[in-house]
Amino acid sequence: MEALYTDDQIFIPIISDYGFKATFGNEGNTLFLRRALQALIKSDIPIKEVEFDKNTFEGITQDGRSGIFDLACADENGNHFIVAMQYGNAPNFMQRMKFYSLHKFNAMVKKGKFDYSILEKIYCVGILANNINPYKHFHNVSNVRNEEGELIDDQMTFVTVELDKFTLQEIDCQTDLHKLIFTMKTLHTVTKPTQFPQFWNEEWLKVAIDELDSRKMSPDEKASLEMLIARNAEAVTAENRRVNKEKEKFVKYLLLEGNKTAEQIADIVGTSVDFVKAAQG
């Protein structure tokens, strides 16, 4: 897990707790959220309204150990959306997405909707900085399908976006999905207005970008951001410490086997030879 924001940047990354809340979680202006959701689920039908679900999740939440931010909302047609942002490693992220979706599904049934044919649709969207799927595509949409790939049920849809796999350049970004992911990956690296892609002038993206411009923040907003920067730094330090302890345990286990060189162990664990020698004592 890497630090996501430094105080010399102009734009706050969308994939930070502050950035996620200011854009996807912006209850005052939902234009960006609505357009982003439409792009993420690859729908041609505009989402006109969204209402945040305060009963399913307590607004925007953060798990400081792994960097997870969540929100839940529903559109004017009763479609439910769950969005989870993850910037740390998440080998079991799909299980988390299933938990969220099934929790919402059970809540529907408990409300007395036992006619399964009219259950509202659930879209669970996971946006990850790192990779979890063994596929080359950065965007995947999953439903219940048979072994021939034919759709059996689409009441529950899982959408994953792996930012690390997105490699398109500005000129290649023609769809809203491409523009969204390009913005999420690059906005915080921009230092001059001349670096702005033309499509950042589109209203839905401009709304989000303005919220992330640190130059336009009030003193209270800046103070809040500084606290979040400090919290992120603490989370990064704690996570690195935890990972190193796990690596050290694994290294010591391999050393006890006594049949591998320091170089081989370093390659297996994914660390340096110096790390192995330090663990060896």
C-alpha positions in Angstrom: 0.0 0.0 0.0 1.4 3.4 -1.0 0.8 6.9 0.3 -1.8 8.4 -2.0 -1.3 12.1 -1.4 1.4 14.5 -0.6 1.0 18.2 0.2 2.8 19.4 -2.9 0.2 17.9 -5.2 -2.5 20.1 -6.8 -5.2 17.5 -7.1 -6.2 14.9 -4.5 -6.4 11.4 -5.9 -9.9 10.0 -6.4 -8.6 6.7 -5.0 -8.0 8.2 -1.5 -10.5 8.4 1.3 -11.0 12.1 0.9 -11.1 11.9 -2.9 -13.6 9.1 -2.9 -15.9 10.9 -0.5 -15.6 14.2 -2.4 -16.5 12.6 -5.8 -18.5 9.3 -5.6 -19.8 10.3 -2.2 -20.8 13.9 -3.0 -24.4 14.1 -1.9 -24.6 17.8 -2.8 -24.0 17.1 -6.5 -24.5 13.5 -7.8 -23.7 14.2 -11.5 -20.3 12.6 -11.4 -21.6 9.5 -9.4 -24.6 9.0 -11.8 -22.5 9.3 -14.9 -19.7 7.1 -13.5 -22.2 4.4 -12.4 -23.7 4.4 -15.9 -20.3 4.0 -17.4 -19.2 1.3 -15.0 -22.2 -1.0 -15.6 -22.1 -0.2 -19.4 -25.7 1.0 -19.5 -27.1 3.2 -22.3 -29.9 4.5 -19.9 -29.0 7.7 -18.1 -29.3 7.6 -14.3 -31.4 10.7 -13.4 -31.4 10.5 -9.6 -29.6 8.6 -6.8 -30.5 8.4 -3.2 -27.7 7.4 -0.7 -28.5 4.3 1.4 -27.7 5.2 5.0 -29.2 2.0 6.4 -27.1 -0.5 4.6 -23.7 1.2 5.2 -23.0 4.1 7.5 -22.1 6.5 4.7 -18.5 6.5 3.7 -16.3 4.2 5.8 -12.6 3.4 5.9 -10.7 0.3 6.9 -7.4 1.9 7.7 -5.6 -1.5 7.5 -6.4 -2.1 3.9 -7.7 1.2 2.5 -11.3 0.4 1.7 -14.0 3.0 1.1 -17.7 2.1 0.5 -21.0 3.6 -0.4 -24.4 2.4 -1.3 -27.2 4.1 -3.2 -30.2 3.5 -5.4 -31.5 5.1 -8.6 -35.0 6.3 -9.6 -35.8 2.9 -11.0 -35.0 1.0 -7.9 -31.6 -0.3 -9.0 -29.2 -0.7 -6.1 -25.5 0.2 -6.4 -22.7 -0.7 -4.0 -19.3 0.8 -4.7 -16.2 -0.3 -3.0 -12.8 1.3 -3.5 -9.6 -0.6 -2.6 -6.1 0.7 -2.9 -4.3 -2.1 -0.9 -3.8 -5.7 -1.7 -7.1 -7.6 -1.7 -6.8 -11.3 -2.5 -10.3 -12.0 -1.1 -12.0 -8.9 -2.5 -14.6 -10.9 -4.5 -15.8 -12.5 -1.2 -16.3 -9.0 0.2 -18.3 -8.1 -2.9 -20.5 -11.2 -2.5 -21.0 -10.4 1.2 -22.2 -6.9 0.4 -24.5 -8.0 -2.4 -26.0 -10.9 -0.5 -26.6 -8.6 2.5 -28.6 -6.3 0.3 -30.4 -9.2 -1.3 -31.4 -10.5 2.2 -32.6 -7.1 3.2 -34.9 -7.0 0.2 -36.4 -10.4 1.1 -36.9 -9.4 4.7 -39.0 -6.4 3.6 -41.5 -8.9 2.3 -40.6 -9.0 -1.4 -41.0 -12.8 -1.7 -41.9 -12.6 -5.4 -38.4 -13.2 -6.6 -39.4 -12.2 -10.2 -39.7 -8.6 -9.2 -36.6 -8.3 -7.0 -34.7 -5.1 -7.8 -31.3 -5.3 -9.4 -28.1 -5.1 -7.4 -24.8 -3.8 -8.9 -21.7 -4.3 -6.8 -18.8 -2.3 -8.2 -15.3 -2.9 -7.0 -12.5 -0.4 -8.0 -9.1 -1.6 -7.2 -5.6 -0.1 -7.5 -4.1 -3.5 -7.8 -5.0 -6.7 -9.7 -7.1 -9.6 -8.4 -8.4 -11.3 -11.6 -6.2 -13.5 -13.9 -7.6 -11.7 -16.9 -6.0 -9.0 -19.1 -9.1 -6.8 -19.2 -9.2 -3.9 -16.7 -13.0 -3.9 -16.6 -15.1 -7.1 -16.0 -18.8 -7.5 -15.6 -20.0 -10.8 -14.1 -23.4 -12.5 -13.7 -24.6 -16.0 -13.2 -23.9 -17.8 -16.4 -23.7 -21.5 -17.6 -20.7 -23.2 -18.9 -21.3 -21.9 -22.4 -21.2 -18.3 -21.1 -25.0 -17.9 -21.6 -26.8 -15.6 -19.1 -28.9 -17.4 -16.5 -29.6 -14.5 -14.1 -28.7 -10.8 -14.0 -30.5 -9.7 -10.9 -27.1 -9.5 -9.2 -24.1 -8.0 -11.2 -20.5 -7.8 -10.1 -18.3 -5.2 -11.7 -14.5 -5.0 -11.1 -12.1 -2.4 -12.3 -8.4 -3.0 -11.9 -6.6 0.4 -12.4 -3.2 -1.2 -12.8 -4.3 -2.9 -16.0 -5.6 0.3 -17.7 -3.0 1.5 -20.2 -4.9 3.7 -22.6 -3.5 7.1 -23.5 -5.6 10.3 -23.6 -6.1 10.1 -27.3 -7.6 6.6 -27.0 -10.2 7.5 -24.4 -13.4 7.7 -26.3 -16.0 6.2 -24.0 -17.1 7.5 -20.6 -15.6 4.4 -19.0 -12.2 5.2 -20.5 -12.4 8.8 -19.5 -13.4 7.9 -15.9 -10.5 5.4 -15.4 -8.0 7.7 -17.1 -9.0 10.5 -14.7 -8.8 8.2 -11.7 -5.3 7.1 -12.7 -3.8 10.4 -13.8 -5.5 13.4 -12.2 -3.2 13.6 -9.1 -0.1 13.6 -11.4 -1.1 16.8 -13.2 0.8 19.9 -12.3 -0.2 22.3 -15.1 -3.5 23.2 -16.7 -1.9 22.6 -20.1 -1.8 18.9 -19.2 -5.6 18.8 -19.1 -7.2 16.4 -21.6 -10.0 18.1 -23.5 -12.6 15.7 -22.0 -11.9 17.0 -18.5 -14.0 20.0 -19.5 -17.1 17.7 -19.7 -19.4 18.8 -16.9 -19.6 15.5 -15.1 -15.8 15.2 -14.8 -15.3 18.9 -14.1 -17.6 18.6 -11.1 -15.3 15.9 -9.6 -12.1 17.6 -10.6 -13.1 20.9 -8.9 -13.8 19.0 -5.7 -10.3 17.6 -5.8 -8.5 20.9 -6.5 -6.6 21.6 -3.3 -6.2 25.3 -4.3 -10.0 25.8 -4.0 -10.3 24.3 -0.5 -11.4 26.3 2.5 -9.2 26.3 5.6 -11.5 23.8 7.3 -11.3 21.5 4.3 -7.6 21.8 4.2 -7.4 20.9 7.9 -9.5 17.9 7.3 -7.3 16.8 4.4 -4.2 17.2 6.5 -5.6 14.9 9.1 -6.4 12.4 6.5 -2.9 12.6 5.0 -1.5 11.9 8.5 -3.9 9.0 8.9 -3.0 7.5 5.6 0.7 7.8 6.5 0.1 5.9 9.7 -1.9 3.3 7.8 0.9 2.8 5.3 3.5 2.5 8.0 1.4 -0.1 9.9 0.7 -2.1 6.8 4.3 -2.2 5.8 5.3 -3.3 9.3 2.7 -6.1 9.2 3.8 -7.3 5.8 7.4 -7.3 6.8 6.6 -9.4 9.9 4.8 -11.9 7.7 7.7 -12.0 5.3 10.1 -12.5 8.2 8.1 -15.4 9.5 8.1 -17.0 6.1 11.9 -16.4 5.6 12.7 -18.0 9.0 10.5 -21.0 8.1 12.4 -21.5 4.9 15.7 -21.0 6.6 14.8 -23.8 9.1 14.3 -26.2 6.1 18.0 -25.6 5.4 17.8 -26.6 1.7 17.7 -23.2 0.0 20.2 -20.4 -0.5 19.5 -16.8 0.7 19.0 -15.8 -3.0 16.4 -18.6 -3.5 14.5 -17.6 -0.4 14.5 -13.9 -1.4 13.1 -14.9 -4.8 10.4 -17.1 -3.2 9.3 -14.5 -0.6 9.7 -11.5 -2.9 12.2 -9.6 -0.9 15.9 -8.7 -0.9 18.9 -10.9 0.1 19.7 -8.4 2.8 16.3 -8.9 4.2 16.8 -12.6 4.4 20.3 -12.2 6.0 18.8 -9.8 8.6 16.1 -12.3 9.4 18.8 -15.0 9.7 20.5 -13.0 12.4 
